[in-house]
Amino acid sequence: MFCGSDGPMRYLKLTVAYDGTHFVGWQIQPNGPSIQGELQRAWLAVTGESATITGSGRTDSGVHAVGQVASLMTEQRIPVTAIPGALNAYLPEAIVVREAEEAEYDFHAIRDAVCKTYRYTIQMGRRRSPFLLTRSWYVPRPLDTEQMGRAGQGFVGRQDFASLQSAGAPRRSTIRTILEVRCEALEQDGFPLFQVYVTGDGFLYNMVRNLAGTLVLVGRGKLTPEDIPRILAARDRTIAGPTAPAAGLTLLHVQYRRPEAAASVGVSEQRESVPEP
């Protein structure tokens, strides 16, 4: 156990990867193990200090992360270079702290995020890959990936995404900016995949999963790329596609403003701690 709490409060930034299959999600809940709960238990075991570890977004049960970012305040003097190894020794194998950094005063993983990138993975065709059972959505038919790629561009820009917001976590505003939607058809070990990369300044509840479900309807010929503006203009969840399964979604990266830029520009929107994609 690392001890020692002399000195000013420190703000730390953790980068965390996890397989979310067997967790109830990021946030602590009474019905099962969570990513946040496991991290906080590991921190207590390492330092003897109870701390709240805040993630940049509350990923749902079954959603994965390569680059989730978390913040915490601590009085402990443990060197940042020692933090990943110390925490990983107490974490389940499905959770890994990749990096720990000293952060600026008052750093907050939600409030200070500028944009995030998610990837959604779809398997398609007659045969399911046994290697991606918990990392993708299997659609047992061919999909028109060219049309899906065209349709994805209809989501780019600052728009009202109410049609892609699931019930259960309403926001003050449903307007968000999608900076990029990049689609890629590929094969992995001989199995055809379609991956959607979505970067935005914020996301509504299940927004990326609902976007992926809408693209699958395009791939099946039930919608066209020209339908996307109409779907968004309607602000009606019932006319967009289904909510794609959680297993296909991975949080890849969270971008933060440089400290000097944050000081001069300020945070344009107070982030809300509610579930996201």
NUVEX-279814 format. One record per residue (C-alpha): residue in one letter; y, x, z. Coordinates in Angstrom, 3 decimals, padded with zeros to 6 digits, always signed. Each point is the difference from the previous one (the first is absolute). Layout:
residues N
REC  code         Y         X         Z
REC     A         Y         X         Z
...
This chain:
residues 277
REC  code         Y         X         Z
REC     M  +000.000  +000.000  +000.000
REC     F  +003.469  +001.239  -000.897
REC     C  +002.554  -000.536  +002.739
REC     G  +003.649  +000.806  +000.485
REC     S  +002.944  -002.356  -000.306
REC     D  +003.042  +002.118  +000.802
REC     G  +002.830  -000.315  -002.485
REC     P  +001.575  -002.706  -002.184
REC     M  -001.846  -002.867  -001.666
REC     R  -001.678  +000.991  -003.266
REC     Y  -000.478  -002.151  -003.091
REC     L  -003.170  +000.681  -001.971
REC     K  -001.142  -001.012  -003.470
REC     L  -003.749  -000.281  -000.634
REC     T  -001.677  -000.345  -003.400
REC     V  -003.294  -001.847  +000.343
REC     A  -002.906  -000.782  -002.356
REC     Y  -002.646  -002.596  +000.753
REC     D  -002.793  -002.133  -001.363
REC     G  +000.947  -003.453  +001.254
REC     T  -003.381  -001.641  -000.608
REC     H  -001.055  -000.344  +003.629
REC     F  +003.407  -000.539  +001.584
REC     V  +002.008  -003.175  +000.586
REC     G  +002.981  +001.673  -001.631
REC     W  +002.760  +002.324  +001.151
REC     Q  +001.306  -002.079  +002.889
REC     I  -001.739  -000.351  +003.356
REC     Q  -001.783  -003.351  +000.226
REC     P  -002.407  -001.478  +002.553
REC     N  -002.825  -000.615  -002.483
REC     G  -000.987  +003.542  -000.893
REC     P  +000.966  +003.658  -000.432
REC     S  +003.283  +000.799  -001.760
REC     I  +001.489  +003.152  -001.498
REC     Q  +002.976  -000.126  +002.363
REC     G  -002.231  -000.517  +003.016
REC     E  -002.249  +002.942  -000.869
REC     L  +002.997  +002.287  -000.527
REC     Q  +001.592  -001.013  +003.296
REC     R  -003.281  +000.530  +001.863
REC     A  -000.346  +003.436  -001.566
REC     W  +003.587  +000.891  +000.961
REC     L  -000.671  -001.051  +003.595
REC     A  -003.183  +002.108  +000.090
REC     V  +001.801  +003.053  -001.374
REC     T  +003.261  -000.175  +001.983
REC     G  -000.570  -002.376  +002.924
REC     E  +003.014  -001.962  -001.269
REC     S  +000.040  -003.638  -001.098
REC     A  +002.039  -000.300  -003.193
REC     T  +000.650  -002.676  -002.608
REC     I  -000.846  +001.295  -003.483
REC     T  +001.768  -002.036  -002.681
REC     G  -001.307  -000.109  -003.574
REC     S  +002.180  -000.363  -003.087
REC     G  -001.827  -003.236  -000.812
REC     R  -002.579  -002.208  +001.657
REC     T  -002.891  +000.296  -002.446
REC     D  -002.552  -002.809  +000.208
REC     S  -003.659  +000.212  +000.902
REC     G  -001.918  +001.854  -002.704
REC     V  +003.076  +001.657  -001.539
REC     H  -000.074  +003.792  -000.257
REC     A  +002.618  +002.747  +000.128
REC     V  +000.365  +003.513  -001.333
REC     G  +003.562  +000.495  +001.214
REC     Q  +000.859  -002.489  +002.732
REC     V  +002.936  +001.293  +002.052
REC     A  +000.396  -000.621  +003.720
REC     S  +002.694  +000.859  +002.503
REC     L  +000.028  +000.493  +003.748
REC     M  +002.258  +001.195  +002.780
REC     T  -001.372  +002.437  +002.537
REC     E  +001.012  +002.353  +002.793
REC     Q  -003.084  +002.140  -000.575
REC     R  +000.474  +003.606  -001.175
REC     I  -003.221  +000.255  -002.032
REC     P  +000.701  +002.068  -003.169
REC     V  +000.011  -002.067  -003.173
REC     T  -002.486  +002.398  -001.594
REC     A  -002.514  -000.881  +002.715
REC     I  +000.416  -003.775  -000.173
REC     P  -002.216  -000.871  -003.018
REC     G  -003.020  +001.938  +001.251
REC     A  +000.418  -001.230  +003.561
REC     L  +000.238  -003.662  -001.007
REC     N  -002.776  +000.221  -002.599
REC     A  -002.370  +001.241  +002.694
REC     Y  +000.331  -003.401  +001.704
REC     L  +000.297  -002.253  -003.054
REC     P  -002.821  -001.802  -001.837
REC     E  -001.118  +001.719  -003.192
REC     A  +001.698  -002.709  -002.075
REC     I  +003.477  +001.033  +001.247
REC     V  +001.580  +003.402  -000.599
REC     V  +003.446  +001.271  +000.978
REC     R  +000.934  +002.142  -002.990
REC     E  +003.300  +001.372  +001.217
REC     A  +002.441  -000.071  +002.923
REC     E  +003.686  +000.867  -000.312
REC     E  +003.060  +000.119  +002.198
REC     A  +002.261  -002.861  -001.073
REC     E  +003.705  -000.635  +000.265
REC     Y  +001.438  -001.736  +003.059
REC     D  -000.893  -003.721  +000.042
REC     F  -002.403  +000.274  -002.969
REC     H  -001.837  -003.286  -000.534
REC     A  -002.883  -000.357  -002.458
REC     I  +000.928  -003.546  -001.052
REC     R  +003.775  +000.007  +000.122
REC     D  +000.506  +003.335  -001.759
REC     A  -002.429  -000.528  -002.891
REC     V  +001.635  -000.040  -003.450
REC     C  -003.005  -000.987  -002.122
REC     K  -003.791  -000.150  +000.013
REC     T  -002.701  +000.414  -002.607
REC     Y  -003.236  -001.986  +000.065
REC     R  -003.025  +000.230  -002.267
REC     Y  -002.286  -002.918  -000.770
REC     T  -003.441  +000.754  -001.500
REC     I  -002.033  -002.484  -002.041
REC     Q  -003.573  +000.533  -001.198
REC     M  -000.899  -001.952  -003.112
REC     G  -002.990  -000.590  -002.202
REC     R  -003.659  -000.884  +000.359
REC     R  -000.984  +002.603  +002.605
REC     R  +001.544  +000.593  +003.385
REC     S  +000.510  +003.568  +001.233
REC     P  -001.868  +000.550  +003.271
REC     F  +002.533  +002.691  +000.897
REC     L  +003.032  -002.287  +000.051
REC     L  -001.297  -003.029  +001.884
REC     T  +002.654  +000.297  +002.701
REC     R  +002.724  +001.577  -002.157
REC     S  +000.448  -002.469  -002.852
REC     W  -000.173  -003.595  -001.251
REC     Y  -002.966  -000.610  -002.283
REC     V  +000.687  -002.364  -002.910
REC     P  -003.332  -000.513  -001.850
REC     R  +001.456  -000.318  -003.498
REC     P  +002.050  +002.021  -002.488
REC     L  +003.784  -000.169  +000.399
REC     D  +002.722  +000.491  -002.583
REC     T  +001.591  +003.018  +001.650
REC     E  +002.653  +000.402  -002.699
REC     Q  +001.345  -003.478  +000.717
REC     M  -000.205  +000.653  +003.733
REC     G  +002.108  +003.133  -000.431
REC     R  +002.601  -001.943  -001.973
REC     A  +000.090  -002.742  +002.619
REC     G  +000.520  +002.544  +002.775
REC     Q  +003.381  +000.946  -001.455
REC     G  +001.203  -003.557  +000.583
REC     F  +000.056  +000.676  +003.733
REC     V  +002.319  +003.023  -000.247
REC     G  +003.568  -000.427  +001.229
REC     R  +001.885  -001.778  +002.763
REC     Q  -001.408  -003.512  +000.022
REC     D  -001.001  -002.891  +002.220
REC     F  -003.713  +000.430  +000.757
REC     A  -000.541  -003.226  +001.956
REC     S  -002.825  -000.905  -002.409
REC     L  -001.898  +003.077  +001.223
REC     Q  +000.483  -000.585  +003.737
REC     S  -002.959  -001.360  +001.956
REC     A  +000.568  -002.410  +002.855
REC     G  -000.017  +001.269  +003.556
REC     A  +002.789  +002.593  +000.131
REC     P  +003.235  -001.415  -001.438
REC     R  +002.915  +002.379  -000.634
REC     R  +003.724  -000.623  +000.205
REC     S  +000.215  +000.818  -003.709
REC     T  -002.659  +000.072  -002.715
REC     I  +002.060  +002.241  -002.297
REC     R  -001.417  +003.489  -000.453
REC     T  +000.366  +002.854  -002.464
REC     I  -003.103  +001.252  -001.781
REC     L  +000.840  +003.444  -001.341
REC     E  -003.175  +000.602  -001.985
REC     V  -003.265  -001.659  -000.961
REC     R  -002.388  +002.452  -001.610
REC     C  -003.388  -001.140  -001.291
REC     E  -002.925  +002.209  -000.917
REC     A  -003.408  -000.792  -001.493
REC     L  -002.604  +002.668  +000.704
REC     E  -003.643  +000.667  +000.734
REC     Q  -001.462  +001.394  +003.188
REC     D  -003.623  +001.132  -000.138
REC     G  -000.446  -002.202  -003.062
REC     F  +001.445  -003.136  +001.622
REC     P  +003.164  -001.491  -001.555
REC     L  +002.980  -000.380  +002.330
REC     F  +003.534  -001.333  -000.246
REC     Q  +002.567  +001.349  +002.463
REC     V  +003.478  -001.356  +000.649
REC     Y  +002.610  +002.196  +001.711
REC     V  +002.956  -001.914  +001.433
REC     T  +003.102  +001.658  +001.464
REC     G  +002.668  -002.105  +001.681
REC     D  +002.696  -000.008  +002.650
REC     G  -001.884  -002.611  +002.012
REC     F  -002.825  -002.501  -000.309
REC     L  -000.714  -003.567  +001.054
REC     Y  -003.226  -001.003  +001.720
REC     N  -002.934  +000.592  -002.398
REC     M  +002.455  +000.646  -002.838
REC     V  -001.948  +002.831  -001.636
REC     R  -003.318  -001.812  +000.363
REC     N  +001.507  -003.155  -001.536
REC     L  +001.477  +002.088  -002.804
REC     A  -003.445  +001.480  -000.672
REC     G  -001.557  -003.469  +000.002
REC     T  +002.581  -001.157  -002.533
REC     L  -000.730  +002.972  -002.262
REC     V  -003.706  -000.847  +000.062
REC     L  +000.814  -003.494  -001.304
REC     V  +001.893  +001.692  -002.824
REC     G  -002.996  +002.235  -000.655
REC     R  -002.236  -003.065  -000.205
REC     G  +002.348  -001.722  -002.447
REC     K  +001.004  -002.761  +002.397
REC     L  +003.585  +001.295  +000.105
REC     T  +002.076  +002.096  -002.388
REC     P  +002.580  +002.728  +000.662
REC     E  +002.645  -002.508  -001.060
REC     D  -000.982  -002.235  +002.925
REC     I  +001.158  +002.500  +002.648
REC     P  +003.738  -000.857  -000.125
REC     R  -000.863  -003.706  +000.201
REC     I  -002.258  +000.562  +003.018
REC     L  +002.660  +001.955  +001.860
REC     A  +002.772  -002.480  -000.879
REC     A  -002.060  -002.884  +001.414
REC     R  -000.099  +001.498  +003.528
REC     D  -003.325  -001.803  +000.390
REC     R  -003.023  +001.845  +001.399
REC     T  -002.425  -002.517  -001.520
REC     I  +000.709  +000.977  -003.617
REC     A  -000.602  +003.736  +000.443
REC     G  -003.425  +001.610  +000.133
REC     P  -002.409  +000.117  +002.941
REC     T  +000.316  +002.430  +002.890
REC     A  -002.119  +002.995  -000.957
REC     P  -002.387  +001.301  +002.698
REC     A  +001.349  +002.449  +002.550
REC     A  -002.597  +002.663  -000.855
REC     G  +001.716  +000.946  -003.256
REC     L  +003.359  +000.836  +001.591
REC     T  +001.091  +003.470  +001.131
REC     L  +003.377  +001.108  +001.355
REC     L  +000.628  +003.292  -001.786
REC     H  +003.437  +001.218  +000.988
REC     V  +003.104  -000.883  +002.011
REC     Q  +003.310  +001.525  -001.041
REC     Y  +002.806  +000.717  +002.479
REC     R  +003.621  +000.794  -000.652
REC     R  +001.105  +003.544  +000.747
REC     P  +001.619  +000.088  +003.467
REC     E  +003.428  +000.959  -001.376
REC     A  -000.165  -002.795  -002.579
REC     A  -000.991  -002.540  +002.640
REC     A  +002.979  +000.997  +002.120
REC     S  +002.475  -000.394  -002.853
REC     V  -001.451  -003.067  -001.725
REC     G  -001.569  -001.901  +002.848
REC     V  -003.010  -002.300  -000.082
REC     S  +000.582  -002.828  -002.458
REC     E  -002.420  -002.423  +001.593
REC     Q  -001.435  -000.301  +003.484
REC     R  -003.747  +000.041  -000.581
REC     E  -002.075  -002.729  +001.572
REC     S  -003.211  +000.852  +001.825
REC     V  -002.249  -002.538  -001.699
REC     P  -003.146  +000.303  -002.094
REC     E  +000.479  +001.266  -003.534
REC     P  -002.338  +000.238  -002.983
